[in-house]
Amino acid sequence: MASSVAFSHGFPFDPAYGYDAPDALLGIPAPPAPDDFDAFWRGRYARARAVDTRPVLGPVEEERDGLRIHGMTYASVGGVRLGGWLALPAEGPVRYGFVVGHGYGGRQEPGRDLPAPLPGAAVILPCVRGMGERGRVDSIPDLADAHVLHGIGSRDTYVIGDCAADLWCAASALTALVPELAGAGLPGGPRLGYLGESFGGGLGALALPWDDRFGAAQLTVPTFGNHPLRLTLPCAGSGEAVRAHHREHPEVTDVLGYFDAATAATRLTLPTLVAAARFDPCVPPPGQFAVHNALAGERELQVLTAGHFAYRGMVAEAAELDVNRTRFFGERLAAVG
C-alpha cells in the first residue's frame, strides 16, 4: 500500500494518515481537560513525592562511554519495588542529572539511551511497572497491548498514572543517590533533564508539568496525544488495543481524558524539544504533533521522516537529533558547581 509520505509498506492503513505536509500536522490541537485535571495530577504527584524510595545501588555492570553503569532498585507508589540502571561519570564529579523513560517494550539493558546527553551527567534509566525484567510486577501484564489496558476502568486504577509516578520516584531515587543533585528543584539548585521516546515520551508529557525538579525535556515520537483523535486512527501499536476496548466500552473515553499527553502539554512550561514523525505505523503522527502543538512553554521541533519504521536516512536523522539534543540541554541546564 502506498502512503502520502511516499513509503511502500504492508500495513492495511496509511501510517501518514493522509497528512501530506508538516504544516497540516502543526494545526492539530489538544483536547480540553476535565475540570479537575490539574487537581488529579497534583494529588498523584504529592503522593509520589511522599514515597521513601530507599534506592539501592548495585555493583558496576558495564563501563563504556566514560560512564560506570550500575544496576539499581527503588521503591515507588503502591509498595512496588522497581529496578533499572544508574550511569555515573567514570571520572570527575556529577554536573548534570537525567531521567530517561523507555519505549513500550520495556528496557532489557541501558543500550542506545547512553552515552549521556551531556558530559559529566548522572543518568537514571528506570523500568516502570510491568515493563521489562527489572520492572516486572506479578499483577501487571508485561505485553504492551495488555499493559495499556490494565486498570483502565477507572482513572484511579489505570496503570499509566502509576507509570508516571514511577518516573517521579525515579527522580527521587536519583537525587538520593547522587549528592550533587540533592537540591534539585530548590531555589538555586540544579534542574534535571528528561528524555523519553514513544511510551516514555507520552509519560514524560503527563509527568513533567507538575514536577519543578526538571528544567528541560526531550520527547521523541510521544504517544498518548489527543486520545479522541487516536481512537479514530488504526495503528499497529498499543493504541489499537485501546481502540478495540473502546468499541466495547465507550465510557472509557472519560478515563482517557485524564491521560492525554497533549492535554497535559498545555500545562508543560519547561523548554521542550520534540522529535515528531510524519509517518509512523505504531504512534499516529497526528497525536505526536498534538503534543508539540500544545506545549505551553518554549519548544523546538525536529520533524522526522518516520518513526517505528526503518527507512533510508534514519541514521543521519538520528545523528542530527543527537546533535540537537546536546545543544538543547547544554543551553538550558546549568551545570552543578
Residue pairs with C-beta under 8 A, 6 or more apart in sequence:
1 8
1 9
1 10
1 11
1 12
1 13
1 14
2 8
2 14
3 9
3 14
3 15
3 16
3 279
4 14
4 16
4 17
4 18
4 19
4 20
5 15
5 16
5 20
5 278
5 279
5 305
5 306
7 15
7 16
7 279
7 306
7 309
7 311
9 15
9 281
9 309
11 236
11 281
12 234
13 233
13 234
13 235
13 281
15 235
15 279
15 280
15 281
15 284
15 285
15 306
15 309
16 278
16 279
16 285
17 233
17 284
17 285
17 286
19 25
19 278
19 285
19 286
22 278
22 289
22 303
25 276
25 278
25 285
25 286
25 289
26 289
26 292
26 293
27 293
28 226
28 229
28 286
28 289
28 290
28 293
29 226
29 262
29 290
29 293
29 294
30 225
30 226
30 260
30 262
30 263
30 265
30 266
30 290
30 291
30 293
30 294
31 226
31 227
31 228
31 257
31 260
31 262
31 263
32 263
33 257
33 260
33 263
33 266
34 40
34 254
34 257
34 258
37 257
37 258
37 263
38 267
40 155
40 258
41 206
41 209
41 210
41 258
41 264
42 210
44 161
44 164
44 165
44 210
45 165
45 168
45 207
45 210
45 211
47 77
47 165
48 76
48 77
48 165
48 168
48 169
48 172
49 168
49 172
51 75
51 76
51 77
51 169
51 172
52 75
53 74
53 75
53 76
53 169
53 172
53 173
53 176
54 74
54 75
55 72
55 73
55 74
55 173
55 176
55 177
56 72
56 73
56 74
57 70
57 72
57 86
57 177
58 70
58 71
58 72
58 73
59 70
59 71
60 68
60 69
60 70
61 69
61 70
61 71
61 85
62 68
62 69
62 110
63 69
63 90
64 114
64 115
65 114
65 115
65 116
66 89
66 90
66 91
66 115
66 119
67 87
67 88
67 89
67 90
67 114
67 115
67 116
67 123
68 87
68 88
68 89
68 90
69 85
69 86
69 87
69 110
69 114
70 85
70 86
70 87
70 88
71 83
71 84
71 85
71 134
72 83
72 84
72 85
72 86
72 124
72 173
72 177
73 81
73 82
73 83
73 84
73 134
74 81
74 82
74 83
74 84
74 126
74 169
74 170
74 172
74 173
75 81
75 82
75 169
76 82
76 129
76 162
76 165
76 166
76 169
76 170
77 162
77 165
77 166
77 169
78 162
80 129
80 137
80 162
80 166
82 126
82 127
82 128
82 129
82 134
82 135
82 166
82 169
82 170
83 126
83 127
83 133
83 134
83 135
84 107
84 124
84 125
84 126
84 127
84 134
84 135
84 170
85 110
85 124
85 125
86 122
86 123
86 124
86 125
86 174
86 177
87 110
87 114
87 116
87 121
87 122
87 123
87 124
87 125
88 94
88 122
88 178
89 119
89 120
89 121
89 122
92 120
93 120
93 180
93 336
93 337
94 120
94 121
94 122
94 178
94 180
94 181
94 336
95 118
95 119
95 120
95 121
95 180
95 335
95 336
95 337
96 116
96 117
96 118
96 120
96 121
96 122
96 190
96 193
96 329
96 333
96 335
96 336
97 121
97 122
97 123
97 124
97 174
97 175
97 178
97 180
97 181
97 184
97 190
97 192
97 193
98 116
98 117
98 121
98 122
98 123
98 124
98 192
98 193
98 194
98 195
99 123
99 124
99 126
99 167
99 170
99 171
99 174
99 192
99 193
99 194
99 195
99 214
100 113
100 123
100 124
100 125
100 194
100 195
100 196
100 200
101 126
101 128
101 167
101 194
101 195
101 196
101 197
101 199
101 200
101 201
101 203
101 204
102 113
102 125
102 127
102 128
102 131
102 132
102 196
102 197
102 199
102 200
103 197
103 198
103 199
103 200
104 131
104 144
104 147
104 148
104 198
104 199
104 223
104 237
104 238
105 131
105 144
106 127
106 131
106 132
106 133
106 135
106 142
107 113
107 125
107 127
107 131
107 132
107 134
107 135
108 132
108 133
110 125
113 123
113 125
113 195
114 123
114 125
116 122
116 123
117 123
117 193
117 195
117 218
117 325
117 326
117 329
118 193
118 326
118 329
118 330
118 333
120 335
121 193
122 174
122 177
122 178
122 180
122 181
124 170
124 171
124 173
124 174
126 135
126 166
126 167
126 169
126 170
126 173
127 133
127 134
127 135
128 135
128 163
128 166
128 167
128 203
129 135
129 137
129 140
129 159
129 162
129 163
129 166
130 136
130 137
130 140
130 141
130 142
130 147
130 150
130 159
130 163
131 142
131 147
131 163
131 199
132 142
135 166
136 142
140 147
140 150
140 159
141 147
141 150
144 199
144 237
144 238
144 241
145 238
145 240
145 241
146 241
147 159
147 238
148 159
148 160
148 238
148 239
148 241
148 242
149 241
149 242
149 245
150 158
150 159
151 157
151 158
151 159
152 158
152 159
152 242
152 245
152 252
152 255
153 249
153 252
153 255
154 255
155 161
155 254
155 255
155 258
155 259
158 255
158 258
158 259
160 203
160 206
160 224
160 259
161 258
161 259
163 203
164 203
164 206
164 207
165 207
167 194
167 203
167 204
167 207
168 207
168 211
171 184
171 192
171 211
171 213
171 214
174 181
174 192
175 181
175 182
175 184
175 192
175 213
176 182
180 190
180 336
180 337
181 190
181 192
181 336
183 189
183 190
184 190
184 191
184 192
184 213
185 191
185 211
185 212
185 213
190 215
190 333
190 334
190 336
191 213
191 214
191 215
191 216
191 333
191 334
192 213
192 214
192 215
193 214
193 215
193 216
193 217
193 218
193 329
193 333
194 204
194 208
194 214
194 216
194 217
194 218
195 204
195 217
195 218
195 220
195 325
196 202
196 203
196 204
196 217
196 218
196 219
196 220
196 222
197 219
197 220
197 221
198 220
198 221
198 222
198 223
198 282
198 283
198 307
198 308
199 223
199 238
201 219
201 220
201 221
201 222
201 223
201 261
201 291
202 219
202 222
202 223
202 224
202 225
202 261
202 291
203 224
204 217
204 219
204 222
205 219
205 222
205 224
205 225
205 261
205 262
205 264
205 265
205 268
205 291
206 224
206 259
206 261
206 264
208 214
208 217
208 268
208 270
209 264
209 265
209 267
209 268
209 269
210 267
214 270
215 270
215 271
215 332
215 333
215 334
216 270
216 271
216 272
216 273
216 328
216 329
216 332
216 333
217 268
217 270
217 271
217 272
217 273
218 272
218 273
218 274
218 275
218 325
218 328
218 329
219 272
219 273
219 274
219 275
219 291
219 292
220 274
220 275
220 307
220 321
221 275
221 276
221 277
221 280
221 283
221 288
221 304
221 307
221 308
222 261
222 274
222 276
222 283
222 287
222 288
222 291
223 237
223 238
223 239
223 261
223 283
223 287
223 288
224 230
224 259
224 260
224 261
224 262
224 287
225 260
225 261
225 262
225 265
225 286
225 287
225 288
225 289
225 290
225 291
226 260
226 262
226 286
226 287
226 290
227 242
227 253
227 256
227 257
227 259
227 260
228 253
229 284
229 286
229 287
229 290
230 239
230 242
230 243
230 284
230 286
230 287
231 242
231 243
231 246
231 253
231 256
233 239
233 284
233 286
233 287
234 240
234 243
235 243
235 281
235 282
235 283
235 284
236 281
236 282
236 308
237 281
237 282
237 283
237 308
238 282
239 282
239 283
239 284
239 287
242 252
242 256
245 252
246 252
246 253
257 263
261 287
261 291
262 287
262 290
262 291
262 293
262 294
263 294
265 290
265 291
265 292
265 294
265 295
265 296
266 294
266 295
266 296
267 296
268 295
268 296
268 297
269 296
269 297
270 297
270 298
271 297
271 298
271 299
271 300
271 328
271 332
272 295
272 297
272 298
272 299
272 300
273 299
273 300
273 301
273 302
273 324
273 325
273 328
274 288
274 291
274 292
274 295
274 299
274 300
274 301
274 302
275 301
275 302
275 303
275 304
275 321
276 285
276 288
276 289
276 291
276 292
276 301
276 302
276 303
276 304
276 307
277 283
277 285
277 288
277 303
277 304
277 305
277 306
277 307
277 308
278 285
278 303
278 304
278 305
278 306
279 285
279 305
279 306
279 307
279 309
280 288
280 306
280 307
280 308
280 309
281 308
281 309
282 307
282 308
283 307
283 308
285 307
288 307
292 299
292 301
300 324
300 328
302 320
302 321
302 324
304 317
304 321
305 311
305 313
305 314
305 317
306 314
